[in-house]
């Protein structure tokens, strides 16, 4: 099964926007292989506009010239990805990532390049052309690269078959498809067509849908067509966005399961926005970062690192190499909030989940307030438990029916409960 557990990897968007290049991808892949692979991190994903020769940062060049083959399919810009020269595409870069024991992914936009429709270029496997299958009224609101594809037109399925055939030839393991997760229901047919082409391309690939917020009422469709889907718009290093994620997580946690994962978006940790200033680091406090990782793992969201990995400090590495935390991500079930309430001016939140072994359980205590305080939670059932703090590994004694811990502002404590 593809994505039996939540995918874990790195995506270039938070640190390089549309301007990522091959040297950067290779350097980050090297770092992951050396320092993070042993903890389960494996995907290296090239984000948006890898076919754009002049991309400089997170700002898009509107109606710009993209690199494209004779069959209306986008290909890497050779000046940014030199190994793609000679029609090789991403195959050499994917081969390098695979040689490190990792997996390779790319970002795509829903639809067909506008320039393909304007030039009326060919579609592989059919006598139809790009102009004939383009749905010109279906456009992205924030990027001008693509038109939608009209599923009712002959040649539309052949186009999607052809791009996933190409990605399979390159050795792609992960597809982040953008401008589609929140475009339902009016683009539902295109999503089904795209998903079908991916599933029948002859290579296993994770399908990730963006951007959010996805529609809760369409949860079963996302499960049927994709492996992960964004439950939020772009998530950045602002406490307000992290605070709002508690509500989103509560709505979506019941839909996490093997092969299908609601996605809280990338982790903006360490050095981000490197295309603007190499000295920019996350605005999240250390406690807020602990809260983020705790919530993501409790609800079993995919984990995609957003920062420049080669610049990570010891604290950032401690977030990503905590084996107890990753155990929560990979081996638990039935996560849910226990309560959300205000106590003495601070908002207290508690989540509970259980290990697949039937013996261990986990409780996360969050303080969304502005001062340190004790957070107390009654357990869903009484038993004799020994308690371990997952973040620091300390033995916290024994409990039977409730737990309590001092929690810093915007912070979290994650406790493992082992039945005696």
Long-range contacts (C-beta under 8 A, 24 or more apart in sequence): 1-258, 1-259, 2-204, 2-205, 2-206, 2-227, 2-259, 3-206, 3-227, 3-228, 3-258, 3-259, 3-260, 3-261, 4-258, 4-259, 5-258, 5-329, 5-330, 6-228, 6-256, 6-261, 6-300, 6-301, 6-302, 6-303, 6-329, 6-330, 7-42, 7-43, 7-174, 7-206, 7-208, 7-227, 7-228, 7-261, 7-302, 7-303, 7-304, 8-40, 8-41, 8-42, 8-43, 8-302, 8-303, 8-304, 8-326, 8-329, 9-41, 9-42, 9-43, 9-44, 9-45, 9-103, 9-105, 9-174, 9-303, 9-304, 9-305, 10-41, 10-43, 10-44, 10-45, 10-304, 10-305, 10-306, 10-309, 11-45, 11-47, 11-105, 11-176, 11-266, 11-304, 11-305, 11-306, 12-45, 12-46, 12-47, 13-47, 13-48, 13-107, 13-266, 13-306, 14-236, 14-266, 14-268, 14-272, 14-273, 14-306, 14-307, 15-271, 15-272, 15-273, 15-274, 15-275, 15-306, 15-307, 15-308, 16-47, 16-274, 16-275, 17-47, 17-48, 17-55, 17-57, 17-58, 17-59, 17-273, 17-275, 18-47, 18-48, 18-49, 18-52, 18-55, 18-56, 18-57, 18-58, 18-59, 18-60, 19-55, 19-56, 19-57, 19-58, 19-80, 19-275, 20-46, 20-47, 20-50, 20-80, 21-80, 21-81, 22-80, 22-81, 22-82, 22-83, 22-93, 25-93, 25-97, 26-93, 26-96, 27-310, 28-308, 28-309, 28-310, 29-96, 29-97, 29-100, 29-102, 30-100, 31-309, 31-310, 31-312, 32-100, 32-102, 32-309, 33-100, 33-101, 33-102, 35-309, 35-317, 35-321, 36-309, 36-320, 36-321, 37-100, 37-101, 37-102, 39-320, 39-321, 39-323, 39-326, 40-326, 40-330, 41-303, 41-305, 41-320, 42-101, 42-102, 42-103, 43-102, 43-103, 43-104, 43-105, 43-173, 43-174, 43-206, 43-304, 44-97, 44-102, 44-103, 44-104, 44-105, 45-104, 45-105, 45-106, 45-107, 45-174, 45-176, 45-304, 46-90, 46-93, 46-105, 46-106, 46-107, 47-107, 47-176, 48-107, 48-109, 48-143, 48-178, 49-145, 50-74, 50-76, 50-77, 50-80, 50-81, 50-106, 50-107, 51-75, 51-76, 51-77, 52-77, 53-77, 53-78, 53-79, 53-80, 55-80, 56-275, 57-275, 57-276, 58-273, 58-275, 58-276, 60-142, 60-143, 60-144, 60-145, 62-144, 63-114, 63-144, 64-144, 64-145, 65-115, 66-113, 66-115, 66-145, 68-113, 68-115, 68-116, 68-121, 70-121, 70-122, 71-121, 71-122, 71-123, 71-124, 71-162, 72-112, 72-113, 72-116, 72-121, 72-122, 72-123, 72-130, 72-159, 73-124, 73-162, 73-163, 73-166, 74-108, 74-113, 89-166, 89-169, 89-170, 90-170, 90-171, 90-172, 91-169, 91-170, 91-171, 94-170, 94-171, 94-172, 94-173, 95-171, 98-171, 103-173, 103-174, 104-171, 104-172, 104-173, 104-174, 105-172, 105-173, 105-174, 105-175, 105-176, 105-206, 106-167, 106-172, 106-174, 106-175, 106-176, 107-176, 107-177, 107-178, 108-163, 108-175, 108-176, 108-177, 108-178, 109-140, 109-143, 109-145, 109-146, 109-177, 109-178, 109-179, 110-140, 110-146, 110-148, 110-149, 110-177, 110-178, 110-179, 110-180, 110-183, 110-187, 110-190, 110-191, 110-194, 111-135, 111-138, 111-140, 111-146, 111-147, 111-148, 111-149, 111-179, 111-190, 112-146, 112-147, 112-148, 112-149, 112-159, 113-145, 113-146, 113-147, 114-144, 114-145, 114-146, 114-147, 117-147, 123-155, 123-158, 123-159, 123-162, 124-158, 124-159, 124-162, 124-165, 125-158, 125-161, 125-162, 126-154, 126-155, 126-158, 127-155, 128-153, 128-154, 128-155, 128-158, 129-155, 130-159, 133-159, 135-190, 138-186, 138-187, 138-190, 140-178, 140-179, 143-178, 143-179, 146-179, 148-187, 148-190, 149-190, 149-193, 151-189, 151-190, 151-192, 151-193, 152-189, 156-193, 157-193, 157-196, 157-197, 160-193, 160-194, 160-196, 160-197, 161-197, 161-200, 161-201, 163-197, 164-197, 164-198, 164-200, 164-201, 164-205, 165-201, 165-202, 167-201, 167-203, 167-205, 168-201, 168-202, 168-203, 168-205, 171-203, 172-203, 172-205, 173-203, 173-204, 173-205, 173-206, 174-205, 174-206, 174-208, 175-205, 175-206, 175-207, 175-208, 176-208, 176-210, 177-207, 177-208, 177-209, 177-210, 178-210, 178-211, 179-210, 179-211, 180-209, 180-210, 181-209, 181-210, 181-211, 181-212, 181-214, 181-222, 181-229, 181-230, 182-211, 182-212, 182-213, 182-214, 182-215, 182-230, 184-215, 184-218, 184-221, 185-215, 185-218, 188-218, 188-221, 191-221, 191-225, 191-226, 192-225, 194-225, 195-224, 195-225, 195-226, 208-263, 208-302, 212-263, 212-265, 213-248, 214-262, 216-251, 216-252, 219-252, 219-255, 222-255, 222-260, 223-255, 223-257, 223-259, 223-260, 226-260, 227-259, 227-260, 227-261, 228-260, 228-261, 228-262, 228-263, 228-302, 229-262, 229-263, 230-263, 230-265, 231-262, 231-263, 231-264, 231-265, 232-264, 232-265, 234-265, 235-264, 235-265, 235-266, 235-268, 236-268, 237-268, 237-272, 237-282, 237-283, 237-284, 238-283, 239-284, 239-288, 239-410, 242-284, 242-288, 242-291, 242-292, 242-295, 242-410, 243-368, 245-292, 245-295, 246-295, 246-337, 246-340, 246-349, 246-366, 246-368, 249-295, 249-298, 249-299, 249-301, 249-337, 250-336, 250-337, 252-299, 253-299, 253-300, 253-335, 253-336, 253-337, 254-336, 256-299, 256-300, 256-301, 256-335, 261-300, 261-301, 261-302, 262-299, 262-301, 263-301, 263-302, 264-295, 264-296, 264-299, 264-301, 264-302, 265-304, 266-304, 266-305, 266-306, 267-292, 267-293, 267-296, 267-303, 267-304, 267-305, 267-306, 267-307, 268-306, 268-307, 269-305, 269-306, 269-307, 269-316, 269-319, 270-307, 270-308, 270-309, 270-311, 270-312, 270-313, 270-316, 271-307, 271-308, 271-311, 271-312, 272-306, 272-307, 272-308, 274-308, 282-307, 285-410, 286-315, 287-408, 287-409, 287-410, 287-411, 287-412, 288-410, 288-411, 289-315, 289-316, 289-319, 290-319, 290-391, 290-411, 290-412, 291-366, 291-410, 291-411, 291-412, 293-319, 293-325, 294-325, 294-364, 294-366, 294-391, 294-412, 294-414, 295-351, 295-364, 295-366, 295-412, 296-329, 297-325, 297-326, 297-328, 297-329, 298-328, 298-332, 298-335, 298-351, 298-353, 298-362, 298-364, 298-414, 299-335, 299-351, 300-329, 300-332, 300-335, 303-329, 322-390, 322-391, 324-388, 324-390, 324-391, 324-393, 324-414, 324-416, 325-390, 325-391, 325-414, 327-355, 328-353, 328-362, 328-390, 328-414, 331-355, 331-356, 331-357, 332-356, 332-362, 338-363, 338-377, 338-378, 338-380, 339-377, 343-373, 343-375, 344-373, 345-369, 345-371, 346-370, 346-371, 346-373, 348-373, 348-375, 350-375, 350-377, 352-377, 352-379, 352-380, 359-418, 359-419, 360-416, 360-417, 360-418, 360-419, 361-385, 361-416, 361-417, 361-419, 362-390, 362-414, 362-415, 362-416, 362-417, 363-403, 363-414, 363-415, 363-417, 364-412, 364-413, 364-414, 364-415, 365-403, 365-405, 365-407, 365-412, 365-413, 365-414, 365-415, 366-407, 366-411, 366-412, 367-407, 367-408, 367-409, 367-410, 367-411, 367-412, 368-410, 369-409, 370-409, 370-410, 371-409, 372-406, 372-407, 372-408, 372-409, 372-411, 373-406, 373-407, 374-404, 374-405, 374-406, 374-407, 375-404, 375-405, 375-406, 375-407, 375-413, 376-402, 376-403, 376-404, 377-402, 377-403, 377-404, 378-402, 379-403, 379-417, 383-419, 383-420, 384-419, 384-420, 385-417, 385-418, 385-419, 385-420, 386-417, 386-418, 386-420, 387-415, 387-416, 387-417, 387-418, 388-415, 388-416, 388-418, 389-413, 389-414, 389-415, 389-416, 390-414, 390-415, 390-416
